[in-house]
Amino acid sequence: MDLAASEILLTFCRLLQASQMTVSVTGATGFIDNHQVRVLTRSRSKAELIFPGKKTRFFPGVMIAEEPQWRDCIQGSTAVVNLAGTPIGTRWSSEIKKEIKESRIRVTSKVVDLINESPEGVRPSVLVSATALGYYGTSETEVFDESSPSGNDYLAEVCREWEGTALKVNKDVRLALIRIGIVLGKDGGALAKMIPLFMMFAGGPLGSGQQWFSWIHLDDIVNLIYEALSNPSYRGVINGTAPNPVRLAEMCDHLGNVLGRPSWLPVPEFALKAVLGEGAFVVLEGQRVVPARAKELGFPFKYRYVKDALKAIMS
């Protein structure tokens, strides 16, 4: 689980505390029941990094539940949210590529099996399972929505298998597959890596800067997941992206303006490939993805434009 996912989790838990739902969440995450949080995780140490002691005051009754306890947590939950998966923003090797895929398939399969094995009276009625924009492949010219076909690269293959595993859930369980874009939040994900460079006057686009950057503000992805839990109209594939994707160079210009720093020092393609190897294509190529289904459902985006999102984050 990467830093962006952990920020989704923490914000999501705060939102859920005001609700009457009981929700199990994978990906070093939580089961919330009357202000109690049980962390469903495969790694206690990683979960404790997300819920250190100083944060437990916001979540009274925090308990970390490792895999042998998942069954008890899931049974009786209103819903399950599945966010788990090894981060992809690292240098790829054959072992890392295998773990990127297997971490997603393994956890999703376990969650689906536990839901399907739950007796009818205590079976969750909703599964919200994360997936990614990598499903569509990459393009500088095409516009992708939920009806677009899958791509033919490695991440598209991962996403197809990831989603296919979630689709094995009991047909009486409402399934929402959220293809999550690049999450913008101050404390995690892509933006947390970019801000220090800009503050040192070393910020700029990666590669050509012409690749598409399909983003979403942390608050909006959390609210979209919450809406998917509570609104029966939310089912099937839903793109978790803002309505107005931008090219990376434009995003960097806006970030520089908000920070009062220039966006003048692009990172050349060869340098990224030297650091990330095959995994460099994740940041060197992008896709222009629009949230057609969320707009059709009337989802109220708080941040429709990246400039406004960045201002809010840095304020």
C-alpha positions as CSV (number, residue, x, y, z in Angstrom):
1,M,0.0,0.0,0.0
2,D,1.5,3.4,-1.0
3,L,1.4,6.7,0.8
4,A,-1.5,7.9,-1.3
5,A,-3.5,4.9,-0.3
6,S,-2.7,5.5,3.3
7,E,-4.0,9.0,3.1
8,I,-7.2,7.8,1.4
9,L,-7.6,5.4,4.3
10,L,-7.1,8.0,7.1
11,T,-9.5,10.5,5.4
12,F,-12.0,7.8,4.7
13,C,-11.9,6.6,8.4
14,R,-12.7,10.2,9.6
15,L,-15.6,10.3,7.2
16,L,-17.0,6.9,8.2
17,Q,-17.0,7.8,11.9
18,A,-20.0,10.0,11.3
19,S,-21.9,7.2,9.6
20,Q,-23.8,4.2,10.9
21,M,-22.0,1.8,8.5
22,T,-19.7,-1.0,9.5
23,V,-16.9,-1.3,6.9
24,S,-13.9,-3.6,6.5
25,V,-11.0,-2.1,4.5
26,T,-8.0,-3.9,3.2
27,G,-4.6,-2.3,2.4
28,A,-3.4,-1.6,6.0
29,T,-6.9,-0.3,6.7
30,G,-9.8,-0.3,9.1
31,F,-13.0,-1.8,10.3
32,I,-15.1,1.0,11.8
33,D,-17.9,0.2,14.3
34,N,-19.1,2.9,16.6
35,H,-15.8,4.8,16.4
36,Q,-13.7,1.6,16.5
37,V,-11.1,0.9,13.9
38,R,-9.7,-2.6,13.3
39,V,-6.8,-2.5,10.8
40,L,-7.0,-5.4,8.3
41,T,-3.4,-6.0,7.2
42,R,-0.9,-8.5,6.2
43,S,1.9,-6.5,8.0
44,R,1.4,-5.2,11.5
45,S,4.5,-3.1,11.2
46,K,3.3,-1.3,8.1
47,A,-0.2,-0.8,9.6
48,E,1.4,0.8,12.7
49,L,3.2,3.3,10.5
50,I,-0.2,4.5,9.2
51,F,-1.9,4.4,12.6
52,P,0.9,5.5,15.0
53,G,0.0,6.2,18.6
54,K,-0.3,9.9,18.1
55,K,-3.1,9.4,15.6
56,T,-5.2,6.9,17.6
57,R,-6.9,9.7,19.5
58,F,-8.8,10.4,16.2
59,F,-9.8,6.8,16.0
60,P,-10.7,5.5,19.5
61,G,-10.4,1.7,19.8
62,V,-7.9,1.1,17.1
63,M,-7.0,-2.6,16.7
64,I,-4.8,-4.2,14.1
65,A,-6.2,-7.4,12.7
66,E,-3.8,-9.6,10.8
67,E,-4.9,-12.2,8.3
68,P,-6.2,-14.9,10.7
69,Q,-8.7,-12.4,12.0
70,W,-10.0,-11.1,8.6
71,R,-12.9,-13.6,8.5
72,D,-14.3,-12.3,11.8
73,C,-13.9,-8.7,10.7
74,I,-15.5,-9.2,7.3
75,Q,-18.5,-11.2,8.6
76,G,-21.1,-8.8,9.9
77,S,-19.6,-5.8,8.0
78,T,-22.0,-3.7,6.0
79,A,-19.4,-3.4,3.2
80,V,-15.8,-4.1,2.3
81,V,-13.4,-1.6,0.6
82,N,-10.3,-3.2,-1.0
83,L,-7.3,-0.9,-1.6
84,A,-4.4,-3.3,-1.3
85,G,-1.5,-3.7,-3.6
86,T,2.3,-3.3,-3.9
87,P,3.3,0.3,-5.1
88,I,4.3,0.5,-8.7
89,G,6.5,3.6,-8.5
90,T,9.8,1.8,-8.1
91,R,12.4,0.1,-10.2
92,W,10.9,-2.9,-11.8
93,S,12.6,-6.3,-11.8
94,S,11.0,-9.7,-12.7
95,E,10.4,-10.2,-9.0
96,I,8.8,-6.8,-8.5
97,K,6.5,-7.2,-11.5
98,K,5.4,-10.5,-10.1
99,E,4.7,-9.0,-6.7
100,I,2.8,-6.0,-8.3
101,K,0.4,-8.4,-9.8
102,E,0.3,-11.1,-7.2
103,S,-0.2,-8.7,-4.3
104,R,-3.4,-7.4,-5.9
105,I,-4.7,-10.7,-7.0
106,R,-3.9,-12.5,-3.7
107,V,-5.6,-10.0,-1.4
108,T,-8.6,-9.4,-3.7
109,S,-9.1,-13.2,-4.0
110,K,-8.9,-13.7,-0.3
111,V,-11.4,-10.9,0.4
112,V,-13.8,-12.3,-2.3
113,D,-13.5,-15.8,-0.9
114,L,-14.2,-14.6,2.7
115,I,-17.3,-12.6,1.5
116,N,-18.6,-15.6,-0.5
117,E,-18.0,-18.0,2.4
118,S,-19.9,-15.7,4.8
119,P,-23.3,-16.9,5.9
120,E,-26.1,-14.9,4.3
121,G,-27.1,-13.1,7.4
122,V,-23.6,-11.7,8.1
123,R,-22.4,-11.3,4.5
124,P,-21.4,-7.8,3.4
125,S,-23.8,-6.3,0.9
126,V,-21.2,-4.1,-1.0
127,L,-17.7,-4.6,-2.2
128,V,-15.8,-1.5,-3.4
129,S,-12.6,-2.7,-5.0
130,A,-9.9,-0.4,-6.2
131,T,-8.3,-0.8,-9.6
132,A,-6.3,1.6,-11.7
133,L,-6.2,3.7,-14.9
134,G,-3.5,1.4,-16.2
135,Y,-6.4,-0.8,-17.4
136,Y,-6.6,1.5,-20.5
137,G,-2.9,1.4,-21.5
138,T,-1.3,4.7,-22.5
139,S,-2.0,7.3,-25.3
140,E,-1.2,10.9,-26.0
141,T,-4.3,11.3,-28.3
142,E,-7.1,9.0,-27.1
143,V,-9.7,9.9,-24.5
144,F,-10.8,6.9,-22.3
145,D,-14.0,6.4,-20.4
146,E,-15.5,3.4,-18.7
147,S,-16.6,1.9,-22.0
148,S,-13.1,2.0,-23.5
149,P,-11.3,-1.3,-24.2
150,S,-8.3,-2.4,-22.1
151,G,-4.7,-1.7,-23.3
152,N,-2.1,-4.3,-24.2
153,D,0.8,-3.5,-21.8
154,Y,1.8,-5.1,-18.5
155,L,-0.3,-2.8,-16.2
156,A,-3.4,-3.3,-18.4
157,E,-2.9,-7.0,-17.9
158,V,-2.5,-6.6,-14.2
159,C,-5.7,-4.5,-14.0
160,R,-7.7,-7.0,-16.1
161,E,-6.8,-9.8,-13.7
162,W,-7.3,-7.7,-10.7
163,E,-10.8,-6.7,-11.8
164,G,-11.6,-10.2,-12.9
165,T,-10.8,-11.5,-9.4
166,A,-13.2,-9.0,-7.8
167,L,-15.9,-10.0,-10.3
168,K,-16.0,-13.4,-8.8
169,V,-17.8,-12.0,-5.7
170,N,-21.3,-13.4,-4.9
171,K,-23.8,-11.9,-7.3
172,D,-26.0,-10.7,-4.4
173,V,-23.1,-8.4,-3.4
174,R,-23.1,-5.0,-5.1
175,L,-19.7,-4.5,-6.7
176,A,-18.2,-1.1,-7.6
177,L,-14.8,-1.2,-9.3
178,I,-13.1,2.2,-8.9
179,R,-10.3,2.9,-11.4
180,I,-8.3,5.4,-9.4
181,G,-6.3,8.1,-11.0
182,I,-3.3,9.9,-9.6
183,V,-4.4,11.0,-6.1
184,L,-3.3,14.6,-5.1
185,G,-2.7,15.1,-1.4
186,K,0.0,16.9,0.5
187,D,1.2,14.0,2.6
188,G,1.5,11.2,0.1
189,G,1.6,10.0,-3.5
190,A,3.0,11.8,-6.5
191,L,2.7,15.4,-5.1
192,A,4.7,14.6,-1.9
193,K,7.6,13.6,-4.1
194,M,7.3,16.7,-6.3
195,I,6.9,19.4,-3.7
196,P,10.4,19.2,-2.2
197,L,12.0,19.4,-5.7
198,F,10.0,22.6,-6.5
199,M,10.9,24.1,-3.1
200,M,14.6,23.6,-4.0
201,F,14.0,25.3,-7.4
202,A,14.6,22.0,-9.1
203,G,11.0,21.2,-10.2
204,G,9.8,20.5,-13.6
205,P,8.0,17.9,-15.8
206,L,9.2,14.4,-16.3
207,G,10.3,13.5,-19.8
208,S,8.5,15.5,-22.5
209,G,5.8,16.8,-20.2
210,Q,3.2,16.0,-22.9
211,Q,2.0,12.9,-21.2
212,W,-1.6,13.1,-19.8
213,F,-2.0,13.4,-16.1
214,S,-5.4,12.1,-15.0
215,W,-5.6,13.2,-11.4
216,I,-8.1,13.4,-8.5
217,H,-8.0,15.3,-5.2
218,L,-7.9,13.2,-2.1
219,D,-11.2,14.5,-0.8
220,D,-13.0,13.6,-4.0
221,I,-11.7,10.0,-4.2
222,V,-12.6,9.5,-0.6
223,N,-16.1,10.9,-1.1
224,L,-16.5,8.8,-4.3
225,I,-15.6,5.6,-2.4
226,Y,-18.0,6.6,0.4
227,E,-20.8,7.3,-2.2
228,A,-20.1,3.9,-3.8
229,L,-20.7,2.3,-0.4
230,S,-23.9,4.1,0.4
231,N,-25.6,4.7,-3.0
232,P,-27.1,1.6,-4.7
233,S,-26.7,3.3,-8.1
234,Y,-23.0,3.0,-7.9
235,R,-22.1,-0.4,-9.4
236,G,-19.7,-1.7,-12.1
237,V,-16.7,0.3,-13.3
238,I,-16.4,3.9,-12.2
239,N,-13.4,6.1,-13.1
240,G,-12.0,7.8,-10.0
241,T,-10.6,10.9,-11.8
242,A,-11.4,14.6,-11.9
243,P,-13.4,15.8,-15.0
244,N,-10.4,17.8,-16.4
245,P,-7.2,15.9,-16.9
246,V,-4.1,17.9,-17.9
247,R,-0.8,17.3,-19.5
248,L,2.0,16.9,-17.0
249,A,3.8,20.1,-18.1
250,E,0.6,22.1,-17.3
251,M,0.2,20.5,-13.9
252,C,3.9,21.4,-13.1
253,D,3.3,25.0,-14.2
254,H,0.3,25.2,-11.8
255,L,2.3,23.6,-9.0
256,G,5.1,26.0,-9.5
257,N,2.8,29.0,-9.5
258,V,1.1,27.8,-6.3
259,L,4.5,27.3,-4.6
260,G,6.0,30.5,-6.0
261,R,8.7,28.5,-7.7
262,P,9.6,28.0,-11.4
263,S,8.8,24.8,-13.3
264,W,12.0,24.9,-15.4
265,L,14.1,21.8,-14.8
266,P,12.6,18.8,-16.6
267,V,13.8,15.3,-15.7
268,P,15.1,13.7,-18.9
269,E,13.8,10.4,-20.0
270,F,17.1,8.7,-19.9
271,A,17.6,9.6,-16.3
272,L,14.2,8.2,-15.3
273,K,15.0,5.0,-17.2
274,A,18.3,4.7,-15.4
275,V,16.6,5.0,-12.0
276,L,13.3,3.1,-12.7
277,G,14.2,0.8,-15.5
278,E,11.1,-0.6,-17.3
279,G,9.0,1.0,-14.6
280,A,9.8,4.5,-16.0
281,F,7.0,4.1,-18.5
282,V,4.5,4.7,-15.6
283,V,5.6,8.3,-15.3
284,L,6.8,8.9,-18.9
285,E,3.5,7.8,-20.5
286,G,0.0,8.6,-19.4
287,Q,-3.6,8.4,-20.4
288,R,-6.4,11.0,-20.7
289,V,-9.2,9.5,-18.6
290,V,-12.6,11.1,-18.0
291,P,-15.2,10.1,-15.3
292,A,-18.2,9.6,-17.5
293,R,-20.0,7.3,-15.1
294,A,-19.4,9.5,-12.0
295,K,-20.8,12.5,-13.9
296,E,-23.7,10.5,-15.1
297,L,-24.4,9.6,-11.5
298,G,-24.3,13.2,-10.5
299,F,-21.2,12.9,-8.3
300,P,-20.4,16.4,-6.9
301,F,-16.7,16.9,-7.6
302,K,-15.3,19.4,-5.1
303,Y,-12.2,20.0,-7.3
304,R,-12.8,19.9,-11.0
305,Y,-9.6,21.8,-12.0
306,V,-6.1,21.0,-11.0
307,K,-5.2,24.6,-10.2
308,D,-8.0,24.8,-7.6
309,A,-7.0,21.4,-6.1
310,L,-3.3,22.4,-5.7
311,K,-4.3,25.7,-4.1
312,A,-6.5,23.9,-1.6
313,I,-3.7,21.4,-0.8
314,M,-1.0,24.0,-0.3
315,S,-3.2,26.5,1.6
